[in-house]
Amino acid sequence: MAASDPAPKRYVFLLLPGFSHIGFSWALEALSLANRHISGRIWYTWRILSEDGAPVPAYNGVTVQVDSGLTDLGRDETLIVCAGENAVAASTLKVLNWLRRETKKGGDFGALSSGTYTLAKAGLLRGKRVTTHWEYRNTLAELLPDVIVEDSIYVVDGRVFTCAGSAASMDLMLYRVHAEYGPELANWVADQMVYTDPRGESHAQRRSLAGGGVRHGKLALILQIMENNIEDPLTPNEISAVVGLSSRQIERLFSRHLATSPKRYYLQLRLDKARDLLRQTSLPVTEICIACGFRSSSHFSKSYRSAFGISPSREGETSHIAWPVTQAPGRA
């Protein structure tokens, strides 16, 4: 590094047990690749932390060495919380208190994948626009009424940033490299990643939410309307009025592009949300029924069994993540 070069940007990764290995790796790789730039300059430095300073296992069994346990952060360090399937158990009181203390110093901070839950549990995301991996989105939206959970691959709200993880970590970090050093370095890093078309903040996480890749504007709008109105489903006439198409025209769009009917598609959206809540929370079946727009428990149970071959109550008994619902975020 030349004497005239400004100090490198400093990042800190907090790894929680069960973290997404691919999300963390791509985020770190973006910083590492930047340092290989032909300028010879060191653009970034980083530290990797765990709660107790011990190596941390990712969800895939790979164990990552860390530099230290929870320690003081510098005011100029950017913190990234990396989590995965075990975010609930990994969000210990020690971790939450450390996050509350260290984020008060004024640096940027964010999360990959379900690390969003950890930040919310620490009370750091109230009123913020955030995202998380789509698998956890419905659950977090239901459990965190004071947080605006979006479907985007990453979201930046002030000094807080959140990301879906996995490949979206590349997009987030390329955005940050661009913001910190400009397009030349960001484009160079993208080329090194062989990532020729980085996605922007507004990009949806799943192709299916954009109609399986269909580019019909009216259809995309209808799908978004349905996605945004799960608890109180709109009638066909209400949807028609919003998009300016007749019910028959909408039926033809769904048949041509999605090989299904609007009614079946909308029902499946609601059932998919119900399955997320049943698998990932301990919410009562009756509450999940209402949250997913069903006014009859018998209708909900019958529809659920028809779609998934199991009753809602049985699905809830086999929950494998069990996000807590008895304690509000920030009150640990």
Legacy VTK file of the C-alpha trace (Angstrom):
# vtk DataFile Version 3.0
C-alpha trace
ASCII
DATASET POLYDATA
POINTS 332 float
0.000 0.000 0.000
1.411 3.385 -0.972
1.886 5.958 1.759
-0.582 8.278 0.020
-3.380 5.693 -0.105
-6.273 6.215 2.338
-6.731 3.583 5.034
-8.627 0.479 3.870
-12.298 0.031 4.693
-12.664 -2.327 7.653
-15.238 -5.105 7.960
-16.145 -7.478 10.790
-18.029 -10.739 10.233
-19.844 -12.285 13.201
-20.453 -15.965 12.487
-23.328 -17.632 14.332
-23.511 -21.449 14.474
-25.351 -22.861 11.479
-24.555 -19.808 9.320
-24.923 -19.917 5.541
-21.465 -20.845 4.275
-22.041 -19.726 0.699
-23.410 -16.333 1.752
-20.460 -15.631 4.035
-17.927 -16.910 1.502
-19.176 -14.723 -1.333
-19.301 -11.648 0.874
-15.740 -12.210 2.039
-14.561 -13.106 -1.458
-15.713 -9.756 -2.817
-13.453 -7.947 -0.349
-10.582 -10.343 -0.964
-10.800 -9.987 -4.734
-10.786 -6.206 -4.471
-7.368 -6.463 -2.849
-6.080 -8.274 -5.948
-6.801 -5.250 -8.111
-3.943 -4.287 -10.420
-3.469 -1.035 -8.500
-1.724 -3.056 -5.805
-3.667 -1.157 -3.162
-5.226 -2.765 -0.088
-8.850 -1.685 -0.280
-10.260 -3.782 2.559
-9.298 -5.496 5.791
-11.517 -7.750 7.881
-11.884 -9.688 11.092
-13.977 -12.801 11.776
-15.602 -13.205 15.194
-17.611 -15.804 17.063
-19.390 -15.578 20.399
-16.642 -17.355 22.329
-13.668 -17.227 19.960
-14.056 -20.892 18.999
-14.346 -22.115 15.390
-17.916 -21.959 14.065
-19.707 -24.728 12.126
-21.750 -23.665 9.115
-25.033 -25.385 8.359
-23.236 -27.648 5.850
-20.788 -28.917 8.470
-17.788 -26.863 7.354
-16.073 -25.274 10.355
-14.513 -21.824 9.997
-11.686 -20.508 12.154
-12.163 -17.031 13.645
-9.851 -14.291 14.819
-11.424 -13.750 18.239
-14.521 -13.782 20.356
-16.800 -10.786 20.852
-14.583 -7.735 21.186
-14.823 -3.975 20.849
-15.462 -2.621 17.361
-13.901 0.497 15.920
-16.177 3.341 14.901
-15.078 2.881 11.288
-15.768 -0.870 11.130
-18.751 -2.318 9.251
-20.383 -5.278 10.988
-22.064 -8.179 9.170
-23.989 -10.834 11.137
-23.970 -14.184 9.322
-26.610 -16.699 10.392
-28.668 -19.599 9.057
-31.058 -22.262 10.305
-30.010 -21.975 13.952
-30.474 -18.220 14.265
-32.912 -18.555 17.151
-30.629 -20.600 19.392
-27.559 -18.655 18.252
-29.092 -15.286 19.179
-27.993 -15.564 22.785
-28.306 -12.830 25.372
-24.542 -12.318 25.205
-24.648 -11.804 21.439
-27.678 -9.501 21.596
-26.201 -7.298 24.310
-22.929 -7.069 22.386
-24.803 -6.028 19.229
-26.744 -3.350 21.091
-23.572 -1.911 22.560
-21.346 -2.029 19.495
-23.889 -0.711 16.971
-24.263 2.459 19.054
-20.813 3.510 17.871
-22.224 4.707 14.562
-20.790 2.300 11.996
-22.786 0.569 9.278
-24.136 -2.843 10.222
-26.133 -5.545 8.529
-26.960 -9.211 8.176
-26.912 -12.096 5.751
-29.813 -14.558 5.569
-31.516 -15.076 8.950
-29.005 -12.793 10.663
-31.835 -10.299 10.125
-33.692 -12.085 12.925
-30.749 -11.613 15.271
-30.576 -7.873 14.607
-34.342 -7.588 15.073
-34.189 -9.598 18.291
-31.617 -7.086 19.541
-34.124 -4.297 18.824
-31.981 -2.739 16.083
-34.433 -2.853 13.171
-37.597 -1.155 14.413
-39.269 0.704 11.570
-36.577 -0.402 9.138
-36.994 -1.902 5.694
-35.231 -5.279 5.709
-35.001 -8.562 3.886
-33.972 -12.133 4.663
-33.843 -15.447 2.824
-37.237 -16.111 1.249
-37.624 -19.292 3.329
-37.847 -17.142 6.483
-39.614 -14.095 5.032
-43.222 -15.036 5.856
-42.299 -16.043 9.374
-40.331 -12.900 10.141
-43.032 -10.690 8.642
-45.584 -12.331 10.926
-43.413 -12.243 14.063
-41.889 -8.775 13.593
-44.753 -6.289 13.142
-42.417 -3.331 13.731
-40.113 -4.338 10.850
-40.905 -3.991 7.127
-39.843 -7.293 5.553
-39.398 -7.043 1.780
-38.776 -9.669 -0.891
-35.699 -7.996 -2.397
-32.322 -9.734 -2.601
-30.887 -6.986 -0.409
-32.170 -3.831 1.247
-30.293 -0.746 2.410
-32.031 1.541 4.892
-29.707 4.226 6.200
-26.683 2.626 7.801
-28.489 -0.715 8.074
-28.314 -3.311 5.308
-29.778 -6.805 5.090
-29.441 -9.520 2.494
-31.067 -12.803 1.487
-27.679 -14.494 1.649
-26.465 -17.163 -0.790
-25.671 -15.631 -4.191
-27.352 -12.367 -3.166
-24.322 -11.724 -0.948
-22.367 -11.007 -4.138
-24.877 -8.379 -5.213
-24.869 -6.689 -1.808
-21.087 -6.549 -1.574
-20.686 -5.307 -5.142
-23.155 -2.564 -4.248
-21.051 -1.652 -1.221
-17.782 -1.716 -3.180
-19.407 0.601 -5.727
-20.670 2.928 -2.988
-17.301 2.990 -1.217
-14.904 3.132 -4.150
-16.866 3.662 -7.363
-17.829 1.644 -10.448
-14.351 0.803 -11.737
-13.381 -1.334 -8.746
-16.885 -2.819 -8.419
-16.903 -3.833 -12.090
-13.410 -5.296 -11.781
-14.460 -7.426 -8.797
-17.611 -8.572 -10.657
-15.454 -9.663 -13.600
-13.165 -11.587 -11.255
-16.247 -13.351 -9.895
-17.328 -14.088 -13.491
-20.539 -12.359 -12.474
-21.455 -10.375 -15.546
-24.868 -9.051 -14.540
-25.058 -7.985 -10.862
-28.598 -7.433 -9.616
-29.962 -4.328 -7.966
-31.733 -3.831 -4.645
-35.224 -4.112 -6.148
-34.618 -7.541 -7.691
-36.986 -10.205 -6.323
-35.444 -13.283 -4.707
-37.403 -15.877 -6.628
-38.240 -16.079 -10.280
-41.618 -17.563 -9.375
-42.653 -14.298 -7.728
-42.227 -12.606 -11.094
-44.440 -15.138 -12.794
-41.828 -17.748 -13.653
-39.890 -15.228 -15.702
-42.966 -13.923 -17.539
-42.553 -10.298 -18.535
-46.244 -9.427 -18.833
-46.633 -6.238 -16.806
-50.261 -6.705 -15.790
-49.668 -10.287 -14.693
-46.650 -9.285 -12.627
-48.791 -6.602 -10.956
-51.536 -9.096 -10.166
-49.034 -11.512 -8.607
-47.607 -8.738 -6.463
-51.099 -7.699 -5.355
-51.826 -11.267 -4.305
-48.487 -11.537 -2.488
-49.249 -8.331 -0.567
-52.770 -9.374 0.437
-52.516 -12.773 2.087
-54.280 -12.169 5.392
-57.228 -10.390 3.733
-57.460 -11.872 0.235
-58.978 -9.672 -2.431
-61.924 -10.858 -4.490
-61.563 -11.345 -8.260
-63.634 -8.190 -8.811
-61.368 -6.161 -6.499
-58.260 -7.337 -8.333
-59.909 -6.575 -11.684
-60.681 -3.039 -10.557
-57.103 -2.399 -9.447
-55.400 -3.651 -12.631
-58.044 -2.536 -15.126
-58.734 -5.976 -16.610
-61.858 -8.100 -16.595
-61.961 -11.328 -14.618
-62.046 -13.224 -17.904
-58.907 -11.464 -19.154
-57.125 -12.311 -15.920
-58.196 -15.950 -16.224
-56.678 -16.093 -19.715
-53.401 -14.538 -18.524
-53.001 -17.117 -15.785
-53.896 -19.972 -18.110
-51.464 -18.841 -20.823
-48.472 -17.925 -18.659
-48.815 -19.986 -15.472
-50.986 -22.940 -16.531
-53.298 -22.420 -13.577
-56.226 -20.273 -12.498
-56.054 -17.090 -10.409
-58.045 -18.788 -7.660
-55.686 -21.769 -7.452
-52.575 -19.590 -7.576
-53.844 -17.304 -4.812
-54.841 -20.275 -2.651
-51.393 -21.823 -3.084
-49.709 -18.575 -2.000
-51.737 -18.598 1.206
-51.068 -22.275 1.854
-47.333 -21.800 1.275
-47.287 -19.055 3.885
-49.221 -21.290 6.271
-46.667 -24.064 5.801
-43.808 -21.659 6.585
-45.508 -20.553 9.794
-46.380 -24.092 10.834
-42.849 -25.332 10.247
-40.962 -22.379 11.654
-43.024 -21.107 14.589
-45.074 -22.314 17.521
-48.063 -20.149 16.584
-51.399 -21.916 17.180
-53.025 -23.392 14.093
-56.032 -21.115 14.581
-53.841 -18.001 14.413
-52.061 -19.263 11.319
-55.425 -19.990 9.734
-56.475 -16.352 10.193
-53.058 -14.940 9.213
-53.305 -16.737 5.875
-56.771 -15.506 5.010
-58.884 -18.506 5.997
-62.063 -17.785 7.910
-62.937 -21.450 8.431
-60.647 -23.881 10.237
-62.241 -26.824 8.459
-61.689 -25.224 5.042
-58.078 -24.464 5.980
-57.439 -28.007 7.167
-59.042 -29.564 4.105
-57.154 -27.293 1.689
-53.861 -27.858 3.480
-54.188 -31.627 3.477
-55.127 -31.591 -0.202
-52.067 -29.498 -1.092
-49.425 -31.136 1.118
-50.803 -34.530 2.136
-50.648 -33.736 5.851
-52.911 -31.911 8.295
-51.896 -28.475 9.634
-51.759 -29.777 13.202
-49.481 -32.644 12.198
-47.242 -30.268 10.217
-46.882 -28.084 13.289
-45.825 -31.075 15.400
-42.902 -31.743 13.038
-41.643 -28.125 13.060
-37.869 -28.070 12.593
-36.921 -24.428 13.165
-39.349 -23.231 15.858
-38.914 -19.469 15.772
-40.196 -18.176 19.124
-43.388 -16.170 19.350
-43.660 -15.469 23.068
-41.031 -12.765 23.300
-40.942 -9.517 21.330
-37.709 -8.536 19.591
-35.495 -6.359 21.710
-36.822 -7.642 25.037
-34.399 -10.437 25.697
LINES 1 333
332 0 1 2 3 4 5 6 7 8 9 10 11 12 13 14 15 16 17 18 19 20 21 22 23 24 25 26 27 28 29 30 31 32 33 34 35 36 37 38 39 40 41 42 43 44 45 46 47 48 49 50 51 52 53 54 55 56 57 58 59 60 61 62 63 64 65 66 67 68 69 70 71 72 73 74 75 76 77 78 79 80 81 82 83 84 85 86 87 88 89 90 91 92 93 94 95 96 97 98 99 100 101 102 103 104 105 106 107 108 109 110 111 112 113 114 115 116 117 118 119 120 121 122 123 124 125 126 127 128 129 130 131 132 133 134 135 136 137 138 139 140 141 142 143 144 145 146 147 148 149 150 151 152 153 154 155 156 157 158 159 160 161 162 163 164 165 166 167 168 169 170 171 172 173 174 175 176 177 178 179 180 181 182 183 184 185 186 187 188 189 190 191 192 193 194 195 196 197 198 199 200 201 202 203 204 205 206 207 208 209 210 211 212 213 214 215 216 217 218 219 220 221 222 223 224 225 226 227 228 229 230 231 232 233 234 235 236 237 238 239 240 241 242 243 244 245 246 247 248 249 250 251 252 253 254 255 256 257 258 259 260 261 262 263 264 265 266 267 268 269 270 271 272 273 274 275 276 277 278 279 280 281 282 283 284 285 286 287 288 289 290 291 292 293 294 295 296 297 298 299 300 301 302 303 304 305 306 307 308 309 310 311 312 313 314 315 316 317 318 319 320 321 322 323 324 325 326 327 328 329 330 331
